[in-house]
Amino acid sequence: MDNTRIPKEINIREILLVLRRRWMILFFVALLCTGLGGLYANKPDTPLYQATARIIIHSNTDFINTLKVVIREPAVLQKVLVELNLDRSPGALRSQISVSSVDNTQVVLVSVTDRDQALAADIANSTVKQYKATIASLLNFSDITILSEAKKDPAPQPINPPARNRMILIGLIAGLVIGLAAAFFRDTMDEAFRSEKRVKEVLGMPVLGQVSPIKRVKLPSKGHQRVHMTRGESIGS
């Protein structure tokens, strides 16, 4: 007898039958992942604020790219730390500063991210000021104009607002995907025969008969006729 297993042909009906048999796996995995997403969403995050100063570098594009690099160098940042009396390293301050050009123009944005919006504005303004002085001594270039200083917002809005609903939705979607995979994996590992077609596919033999499900009934108290339900038939004793 050939025991080679024939791959299953997946169709919509079989998928629905699998989901019907394994719905508890899908339900509990989706519930677990949704709960984890909710817990993660409720985790307190440190709000971060951003302040931006704008400068104009009056030069060609190639030289502007070189000048932009200097903004985040220790030669500038060390002076900022001293001016603001900040207790952090130049490397830590560097990670808070981003530099970008506006549509490939001579306008350069110096943005600072910090837990304190007022301090972020002070760092951005100090950075452009110290940069202008440093670049003049390093490269003998002084054609830099401070277009606008960073402002201190009396009612700042964090750049990382909590996204509770989004995290719960992500958890639900991830739970459904993982639950579906777990349900189909569990069903694939199940060796039970659930249809005549499956028996013929695996064993290559015809089905001669089928035993109907046996129903359980509660036996009556003594003195009454005992009735057993076997294979759907009533037998009196």
Helices and strands as residue ranges (DSSP letters): H 12-21, H 23-41, E 49-57, H 61-70, H 74-84, H 90-96, E 97-101, E 107-114, H 117-138, E 144-148, H 164-189, H 196-203, E 227-230, E 233-236
